[in-house]
Structure formats: C-alpha cells, structure tokens
C-alpha cells in the first residue's frame, strides 16, 4: 500500500533529481560535487525547503514500519544536497527542515500503525506535488 504511492513519489522525485543533476550540464552521482549549483528563485528555494521537511517525515514514517536501518528517504535527502549544492546557510536550512519533519512525524507516529501508513501516503502525495513543482518546465516527469 505505501509502496504503490511511495514508488510514484520515488519516480517523480528521482526524475526531478535527475533533472536537477543535468541542469548543470552533466549528471551528478551521489557523493560527487555538483559541477554547478542550479540557480534557484525564492519560490524554488521554498519548495526545496518544504520538500526537505516532507523527506524527513517520510524517513521517520518509513523507519517506524520498516525499522531503524531503513535509509531510503535519508539517502534521497543526501542526494538532494549533493545535486543542489546549496551554500552553507541554505544547506543548514534544508537539513534543519529535514530534521524537523523527522522529529514531528516520529513524535506523532512513534510506531507503525494504520494511521502512520496513512500519514506516509499523505507525505508521498505532498512530496510528489513538490517534486512536480520543482521539475515544471524541465521536461522530466
């Protein structure tokens, strides 16, 4: 159930991250420095901030059901940071929003339950919408 919506979100997010990676002219692999950071408008920076929060929520909710060794959304956040190559201050904002989302979801849903699964679906839907806003006009779906 979560995987169906999560896989759609992952597909959009992965496509969005791929689009972000090629925005600098060449693909970027996790761990490699971005060749040139994408120039972001204030609205796009807000979307990235919101997406970071949703990724934190998703990480917490997925770990509640799959266990503490699951790193899917944490790894996606790490990749976002590599691809975006934000300046130090904006990187800190993105990390703080990820952590805030993680803590908020963990406080509300400390264990896997039907409610936590519904929250995970909601986060996936919000994340999908944010990823689509970021990739609008890039040709990536």
NULUM-876221 format. One line per 8 residues: their letters; for each residue x, y, z of N, C-alpha, C, O. Coordinates in nm, 4 decimals. Layout:
A	X/Y/Z/X/Y/Z/X/Y/Z/X/Y/Z | ...
END
This chain:
XXXXXXXX	0.0825/-0.1189/0.0000/0.0000/0.0000/0.0000/0.0870/0.1253/0.0000/0.0714/0.2108/-0.0872 | 0.1773/0.1376/0.0949/0.2683/0.2521/0.0960/0.3581/0.2482/-0.0266/0.3868/0.3515/-0.0870 | 0.4019/0.1290/-0.0627/0.4963/0.1175/-0.1729/0.4379/0.1682/-0.3034/0.5108/0.2253/-0.3845 | 0.3082/0.1489/-0.3263/0.2494/0.1967/-0.4506/0.2614/0.3477/-0.4615/0.3121/0.3993/-0.5611 | 0.2156/0.4175/-0.3613/0.2256/0.5631/-0.3660/0.3695/0.6081/-0.3499/0.4130/0.7034/-0.4145 | 0.4427/0.5402/-0.2645/0.5831/0.5745/-0.2458/0.6614/0.5570/-0.3738/0.7496/0.6373/-0.4040 | 0.6302/0.4522/-0.4502/0.7044/0.4303/-0.5734/0.6727/0.5398/-0.6743/0.7604/0.5806/-0.7505 | 0.5485/0.5881/-0.6760/0.5168/0.7003/-0.7651/0.5946/0.8233/-0.7222/0.6508/0.8935/-0.8063
XXXXXXXX	0.5987/0.8503/-0.5926/0.6735/0.9645/-0.5416/0.8214/0.9472/-0.5714/0.8882/1.0412/-0.6145 | 0.8734/0.8244/-0.5479/1.0139/0.7993/-0.5780/1.0429/0.8244/-0.7246/1.1458/0.8825/-0.7589 | 0.9516/0.7805/-0.8122/0.9724/0.8001/-0.9556/0.9777/0.9474/-0.9912/1.0661/0.9907/-1.0652 | 0.8831/1.0248/-0.9388/0.8822/1.1677/-0.9665/1.0036/1.2336/-0.9037/1.0696/1.3163/-0.9667 | 1.0334/1.1972/-0.7791/1.1476/1.2562/-0.7120/1.2768/1.2190/-0.7817/1.3626/1.3047/-0.8028 | 1.2923/1.0919/-0.8182/1.4138/1.0503/-0.8879/1.4264/1.1240/-1.0203/1.5349/1.1693/-1.0566 | 1.3151/1.1360/-1.0925/1.3185/1.2111/-1.2181/1.3527/1.3563/-1.1941/1.4299/1.4167/-1.2686 | 1.2939/1.4123/-1.0883/1.3238/1.5511/-1.0542/1.4690/1.5701/-1.0172/1.5327/1.6664/-1.0599
XXXXXXXX	1.5217/1.4784/-0.9378/1.6624/1.4882/-0.9006/1.7519/1.4693/-1.0220/1.8569/1.5326/-1.0324 | 1.7109/1.3826/-1.1134/1.7883/1.3656/-1.2365/1.7876/1.4955/-1.3165/1.8901/1.5368/-1.3708 | 1.6707/1.5592/-1.3231/1.6620/1.6863/-1.3952/1.7489/1.7913/-1.3284/1.8153/1.8702/-1.3956 | 1.7482/1.7917/-1.1966/1.8315/1.8872/-1.1251/1.9785/1.8591/-1.1519/2.0585/1.9516/-1.1658 | 2.0137/1.7320/-1.1592/2.1526/1.6946/-1.1822/2.2004/1.7387/-1.3190/2.3140/1.7839/-1.3336 | 2.1146/1.7261/-1.4200/2.1585/1.7625/-1.5534/2.1454/1.9119/-1.5787/2.1932/1.9616/-1.6807 | 2.0820/1.9836/-1.4884/2.0700/2.1281/-1.5057/2.2067/2.1939/-1.5155/2.2220/2.2970/-1.5810 | 2.3052/2.1349/-1.4508/2.4404/2.1883/-1.4571/2.5150/2.1431/-1.5807/2.6286/2.1856/-1.6016
XXXXXXXX	2.4553/2.0579/-1.6641/2.5185/2.0176/-1.7879/2.5604/1.8724/-1.7918/2.5794/1.8168/-1.8999 | 2.5752/1.8095/-1.6763/2.6126/1.6682/-1.6765/2.5543/1.6015/-1.5537/2.5301/1.6670/-1.4523 | 2.5316/1.4710/-1.5625/2.4754/1.4015/-1.4468/2.5696/1.4081/-1.3275/2.6915/1.4161/-1.3427 | 2.5112/1.4047/-1.2100/2.5885/1.4069/-1.0868/2.5598/1.2791/-1.0106/2.4433/1.2439/-0.9918 | 2.6616/1.2096/-0.9669/2.6449/1.0907/-0.8854/2.6518/1.1302/-0.7396/2.7206/1.2258/-0.7037 | 2.5797/1.0560/-0.6544/2.5830/1.0844/-0.5108/2.7265/1.0841/-0.4631/2.8033/0.9933/-0.4950 | 2.7623/1.1844/-0.3877/2.8973/1.1933/-0.3347/2.9885/1.2795/-0.4194/3.0898/1.3289/-0.3698 | 2.9548/1.2990/-0.5469/3.0358/1.3843/-0.6330/2.9916/1.5279/-0.6136/2.8726/1.5537/-0.5952
XXXXXXXX	3.0845/1.6219/-0.6172/3.0433/1.7613/-0.6077/2.9674/1.8015/-0.7333/2.9991/1.7561/-0.8432 | 2.8678/1.8863/-0.7163/2.7902/1.9327/-0.8310/2.8786/2.0202/-0.9176/2.9523/2.1036/-0.8651 | 2.8730/2.0031/-1.0507/2.9563/2.0836/-1.1383/2.9214/2.2311/-1.1279/3.0105/2.3160/-1.1310 | 2.7940/2.2627/-1.1156/2.7500/2.3988/-1.0890/2.6120/2.3890/-1.0272/2.5241/2.3190/-1.0775 | 2.5953/2.4585/-0.9201/2.4678/2.4522/-0.8491/2.3597/2.5201/-0.9316/2.3838/2.6243/-0.9925 | 2.2397/2.4609/-0.9336/2.1304/2.5261/-1.0045/2.0988/2.6610/-0.9399/2.1050/2.6753/-0.8178 | 2.0660/2.7568/-1.0206/2.0241/2.8863/-0.9687/1.8759/2.8745/-0.9370/1.7961/2.8392/-1.0238 | 1.8393/2.9034/-0.8151/1.7024/2.8860/-0.7680/1.6391/3.0204/-0.7358/1.7020/3.1090/-0.6778
XXXXXXXX	1.5130/3.0329/-0.7751/1.4347/3.1503/-0.7383/1.3942/3.1351/-0.5914/1.4048/3.0259/-0.5355 | 1.3485/3.2419/-0.5294/1.2991/3.2292/-0.3917/1.1861/3.1261/-0.3797/1.1808/3.0515/-0.2819 | 1.0960/3.1214/-0.4783/0.9880/3.0224/-0.4748/1.0433/2.8807/-0.4820/0.9970/2.7926/-0.4095 | 1.1417/2.8576/-0.5683/1.2018/2.7246/-0.5787/1.2756/2.6874/-0.4504/1.2736/2.5715/-0.4088 | 1.3398/2.7839/-0.3885/1.4081/2.7570/-0.2611/1.3065/2.7171/-0.1543/1.3341/2.6306/-0.0713 | 1.1888/2.7803/-0.1565/1.0839/2.7431/-0.0610/1.0353/2.6017/-0.0884/1.0113/2.5252/0.0051 | 1.0207/2.5663/-0.2149/0.9795/2.4301/-0.2494/1.0833/2.3302/-0.1992/1.0470/2.2256/-0.1454 | 1.2107/2.3607/-0.2160/1.3162/2.2722/-0.1656/1.3105/2.2602/-0.0136/1.3323/2.1525/0.0417
XXXXXXXX	1.2812/2.3706/0.0529/1.2682/2.3691/0.1983/1.1506/2.2806/0.2401/1.1628/2.1994/0.3318 | 1.0376/2.2966/0.1726/0.9196/2.2147/0.2021/0.9464/2.0674/0.1705/0.9059/1.9789/0.2459 | 1.0143/2.0420/0.0594/1.0464/1.9049/0.0209/1.1391/1.8400/0.1243/1.1250/1.7215/0.1548 | 1.2318/1.9158/0.1768/1.3213/1.8629/0.2804/1.2420/1.8185/0.4028/1.2704/1.7137/0.4607 | 1.1436/1.8974/0.4419/1.0583/1.8619/0.5553/0.9829/1.7320/0.5263/0.9772/1.6428/0.6110 | 0.9255/1.7219/0.4074/0.8493/1.6021/0.3694/0.9411/1.4798/0.3644/0.9013/1.3706/0.4050 | 1.0622/1.4975/0.3153/1.1567/1.3853/0.3143/1.1880/1.3399/0.4570/1.2002/1.2201/0.4824 | 1.2011/1.4340/0.5495/1.2225/1.3988/0.6896/1.1048/1.3234/0.7483/1.1228/1.2240/0.8187
XXXXXXXX	0.9838/1.3706/0.7193/0.8642/1.2987/0.7636/0.8621/1.1574/0.7064/0.8385/1.0603/0.7784 | 0.8872/1.1474/0.5765/0.8839/1.0173/0.5094/0.9872/0.9232/0.5678/0.9609/0.8041/0.5847 | 1.1045/0.9759/0.5988/1.2104/0.8939/0.6582/1.1645/0.8379/0.7931/1.1823/0.7191/0.8202 | 1.1065/0.9217/0.8764/1.0596/0.8783/1.0078/0.9474/0.7756/0.9966/0.9495/0.6730/1.0646 | 0.8505/0.8030/0.9113/0.7354/0.7138/0.8969/0.7771/0.5785/0.8390/0.7273/0.4744/0.8821 | 0.8662/0.5799/0.7438/0.9120/0.4537/0.6848/0.9922/0.3724/0.7869/0.9772/0.2504/0.7951 | 1.0769/0.4399/0.8642/1.1538/0.3698/0.9677/1.0630/0.3116/1.0754/1.0927/0.2055/1.1304 | 0.9530/0.3794/1.1061/0.8599/0.3273/1.2073/0.8052/0.1916/1.1640/0.7806/0.1047/1.2476
XXXXXXXX	0.7862/0.1736/1.0339/0.7300/0.0478/0.9852/0.8366/-0.0534/0.9424/0.8154/-0.1739/0.9556 | 0.9487/-0.0071/0.8923/1.0494/-0.0995/0.8384/1.1723/-0.1157/0.9264/1.2546/-0.2039/0.9019 | 1.1858/-0.0327/1.0276/1.2980/-0.0457/1.1191/1.4029/0.0624/1.0998/1.4071/0.1294/0.9967 | 1.4881/0.0783/1.2013/1.5848/0.1881/1.2015/1.6957/0.1769/1.0973/1.7674/0.2742/1.0733 | 1.7109/0.0620/1.0359/1.8176/0.0504/0.9357/1.7744/0.1023/0.7986/1.8576/0.1155/0.7088 | 1.6453/0.1319/0.7813/1.5991/0.1821/0.6513/1.6508/0.3236/0.6293/1.6364/0.4107/0.7152 | 1.7111/0.3450/0.5127/1.7720/0.4751/0.4818/1.7206/0.5355/0.3514/1.7798/0.6308/0.3009 | 1.6130/0.4829/0.2965/1.5689/0.5276/0.1641/1.5540/0.6789/0.1543/1.6135/0.7409/0.0662
XXXXXXXX	1.4760/0.7389/0.2429/1.4499/0.8826/0.2314/1.5671/0.9651/0.2827/1.5896/1.0765/0.2357 | 1.6409/0.9122/0.3774/1.7641/0.9794/0.4215/1.8613/0.9890/0.3045/1.9198/1.0946/0.2803 | 1.8783/0.8792/0.2325/1.9691/0.8785/0.1174/1.9207/0.9736/0.0082/2.0018/1.0380/-0.0584 | 1.7886/0.9829/-0.0106/1.7347/1.0771/-0.1101/1.7665/1.2211/-0.0692/1.7985/1.3050/-0.1535 | 1.7574/1.2482/0.0601/1.7907/1.3823/0.1075/1.9382/1.4117/0.0845/1.9741/1.5214/0.0418 | 2.0232/1.3143/0.1126/2.1661/1.3328/0.0883/2.1916/1.3622/-0.0589/2.2729/1.4483/-0.0923 | 2.1225/1.2910/-0.1461/2.1383/1.3133/-0.2901/2.0899/1.4533/-0.3286/2.1536/1.5210/-0.4093 | 1.9778/1.4963/-0.2712/1.9276/1.6305/-0.2983/2.0337/1.7347/-0.2604/2.0559/1.8307/-0.3341
XXXXXXXX	2.0977/1.7155/-0.1471/2.2012/1.8102/-0.1035/2.3205/1.8109/-0.1985/2.3800/1.9159/-0.2227 | 2.3552/1.6961/-0.2515/2.4662/1.6890/-0.3477/2.4272/1.7598/-0.4775/2.5036/1.8402/-0.5309 | 2.3088/1.7292/-0.5268/2.2649/1.7851/-0.6543/2.2451/1.9360/-0.6449/2.2862/2.0101/-0.7342 | 2.1836/1.9804/-0.5390/2.1565/2.1232/-0.5233/2.2812/2.2027/-0.4875/2.2920/2.3200/-0.5235 | 2.3749/2.1410/-0.4176/2.4977/2.2088/-0.3737/2.4669/2.3476/-0.3163/2.5221/2.4481/-0.3612 | 2.3780/2.3514/-0.2165/2.3405/2.4824/-0.1623/2.4570/2.5463/-0.0861/2.5478/2.4783/-0.0384 | 2.4508/2.6796/-0.0766/2.5507/2.7475/0.0060/2.5321/2.7010/0.1505/2.4305/2.6404/0.1847 | 2.6297/2.7297/0.2331/2.6304/2.6774/0.3701/2.5040/2.7137/0.4479/2.4480/2.6293/0.5179
XXXXXXXX	2.4597/2.8364/0.4364/2.3416/2.8806/0.5126/2.2150/2.8090/0.4646/2.1344/2.7650/0.5466 | 2.1968/2.7970/0.3325/2.0765/2.7311/0.2822/2.0830/2.5808/0.3078/1.9803/2.5175/0.3326 | 2.2026/2.5236/0.3018/2.2175/2.3811/0.3348/2.1704/2.3564/0.4776/2.1005/2.2588/0.5051 | 2.2091/2.4452/0.5676/2.1682/2.4321/0.7075/2.0165/2.4392/0.7209/1.9579/2.3643/0.7991 | 1.9529/2.5276/0.6461/1.8067/2.5376/0.6479/1.7448/2.4057/0.6012/1.6519/2.3548/0.6640 | 1.7964/2.3505/0.4912/1.7414/2.2251/0.4383/1.7587/2.1110/0.5381/1.6666/2.0318/0.5584 | 1.8746/2.1022/0.5997/1.8998/1.9972/0.6988/1.8081/2.0152/0.8198/1.7529/1.9178/0.8709 | 1.7918/2.1388/0.8655/1.7044/2.1644/0.9799/1.5595/2.1280/0.9481/1.4893/2.0749/1.0341
XXXXXXXX	1.5142/2.1555/0.8268/1.3763/2.1213/0.7893/1.3589/1.9701/0.7798/1.2559/1.9174/0.8219 | 1.4588/1.8989/0.7248/1.4535/1.7530/0.7210/1.4419/1.6993/0.8634/1.3564/1.6154/0.8919 | 1.5277/1.7476/0.9521/1.5261/1.7013/1.0908/1.3951/1.7364/1.1607/1.3440/1.6571/1.2398 | 1.3407/1.8539/1.1322/1.2127/1.8928/1.1925/1.1009/1.7998/1.1459/1.0170/1.7586/1.2259 | 1.0997/1.7668/1.0174/0.9990/1.6736/0.9661/1.0128/1.5358/1.0278/0.9139/1.4707/1.0615 | 1.1384/1.4919/1.0423/1.1662/1.3621/1.1033/1.1143/1.3588/1.2470/1.0461/1.2644/1.2867 | 1.1467/1.4617/1.3240/1.1055/1.4657/1.4643/0.9543/1.4801/1.4794/0.8944/1.4170/1.5665 | 0.8926/1.5621/1.3955/0.7470/1.5814/1.4048/0.6728/1.4510/1.3753/0.5814/1.4135/1.4488
XXXXXXXX	0.7114/1.3829/1.2692/0.6440/1.2568/1.2348/0.6703/1.1512/1.3417/0.5807/1.0746/1.3770 | 0.7928/1.1472/1.3931/0.8263/1.0499/1.4969/0.7507/1.0736/1.6258/0.7135/0.9785/1.6946 | 0.7275/1.1996/1.6594/0.6525/1.2314/1.7811/0.5056/1.1940/1.7657/0.4431/1.1454/1.8600 | 0.4509/1.2167/1.6470/0.3097/1.1868/1.6244/0.2850/1.0384/1.5985/0.1808/0.9848/1.6362 | 0.3808/0.9725/1.5342/0.3657/0.8311/1.4969/0.4904/0.7525/1.5376/0.5716/0.7177/1.4518 | 0.5067/0.7240/1.6666/0.6277/0.6542/1.7112/0.6335/0.5075/1.6680/0.7408/0.4474/1.6664 | 0.5186/0.4503/1.6332/0.5129/0.3099/1.5915/0.4332/0.2978/1.4624/0.3522/0.3842/1.4289 | 0.4577/0.1905/1.3921/0.3836/0.1623/1.2695/0.2380/0.1310/1.3043/0.2100/0.0524/1.3948
XXXXXXXX	0.1485/0.1920/1.2328/0.0053/0.1721/1.2562/-0.0685/0.2105/1.1279/-0.0090/0.2662/1.0356 | -0.1975/0.1808/1.1228/-0.2736/0.2281/1.0068/-0.2652/0.3811/0.9913/-0.2607/0.4325/0.8795 | -0.2630/0.4522/1.1035/-0.2525/0.5985/1.0961/-0.1166/0.6430/1.0426/-0.1087/0.7382/0.9650 | -0.0096/0.5746/1.0839/0.1229/0.6128/1.0332/0.1344/0.5811/0.8843/0.2001/0.6538/0.8098 | 0.0705/0.4725/0.8415/0.0706/0.4391/0.6982/-0.0070/0.5435/0.6178/0.0331/0.5799/0.5073 | -0.1184/0.5914/0.6740/-0.1949/0.6978/0.6074/-0.1123/0.8261/0.6006/-0.1137/0.8965/0.4997 | -0.0409/0.8553/0.7079/0.0459/0.9739/0.7083/0.1572/0.9600/0.6049/0.1952/1.0582/0.5411 | 0.2092/0.8395/0.5881/0.3127/0.8163/0.4871/0.2568/0.8390/0.3464/0.3244/0.8952/0.2602
XXXXXXXX	0.1339/0.7953/0.3246/0.0708/0.8187/0.1933/0.0515/0.9684/0.1696/0.0748/1.0185/0.0596 | 0.0088/1.0386/0.2741/-0.0106/1.1830/0.2632/0.1223/1.2528/0.2331/0.1288/1.3414/0.1479 | 0.2272/1.2122/0.3033/0.3597/1.2709/0.2779/0.4039/1.2428/0.1348/0.4610/1.3299/0.0692 | 0.3777/1.1218/0.0861/0.4147/1.0872/-0.0519/0.3409/1.1767/-0.1511/0.3992/1.2231/-0.2491 | 0.2142/1.2003/-0.1257/0.1361/1.2877/-0.2147/0.1907/1.4314/-0.2125/0.2049/1.4949/-0.3169 | 0.2205/1.4807/-0.0928/0.2761/1.6163/-0.0829/0.4129/1.6233/-0.1489/0.4435/1.7203/-0.2183 | 0.4954/1.5215/-0.1278/0.6278/1.5179/-0.1893/0.6204/1.5130/-0.3407/0.6989/1.5773/-0.4103 | 0.5256/1.4364/-0.3901/0.5074/1.4272/-0.5351/0.4728/1.5647/-0.5921/0.5291/1.6069/-0.6931
XXXXXXXX	0.3808/1.6330/-0.5272/0.3425/1.7665/-0.5735/0.4588/1.8640/-0.5711/0.4760/1.9435/-0.6635 | 0.5385/1.8578/-0.4656/0.6549/1.9466/-0.4561/0.7584/1.9140/-0.5634/0.8141/2.0042/-0.6260 | 0.7839/1.7855/-0.5844/0.8806/1.7452/-0.6871/0.8327/1.7892/-0.8253/0.9128/1.8328/-0.9080 | 0.7027/1.7778/-0.8500/0.6491/1.8216/-0.9787/0.6645/1.9721/-0.9957/0.6937/2.0191/-1.1056 | 0.6454/2.0473/-0.8895/0.6645/2.1931/-0.8975/0.8092/2.2255/-0.9290/0.8365/2.3164/-1.0075 | 0.9021/2.1530/-0.8693/1.0443/2.1782/-0.8944/1.0842/2.1453/-1.0365/1.1683/2.2134/-1.0951 | 1.0246/2.0417/-1.0924/1.0646/1.9974/-1.2259/0.9791/2.0579/-1.3366/1.0023/2.0299/-1.4542 | 0.8815/2.1395/-1.3016/0.7967/2.2020/-1.4030/0.8834/2.2769/-1.5032/0.9701/2.3560/-1.4662
XXXXX	0.8584/2.2504/-1.6289/0.9340/2.3177/-1.7342/1.0644/2.2517/-1.7722/1.1332/2.2981/-1.8632 | 1.1005/2.1415/-1.7025/1.2270/2.0745/-1.7346/1.2074/1.9601/-1.8323/1.3045/1.9080/-1.8874 | 1.0821/1.9203/-1.8545/1.0541/1.8071/-1.9423/1.0623/1.6745/-1.8721/1.0402/1.5711/-1.9351 | 1.0936/1.6729/-1.7427/1.1029/1.5487/-1.6657/0.9681/1.5210/-1.6029/0.9023/1.6113/-1.5512 | 0.9275/1.3945/-1.6081/0.8012/1.3545/-1.5449/0.8249/1.2485/-1.4443/0.7306/1.2017/-1.3804
END
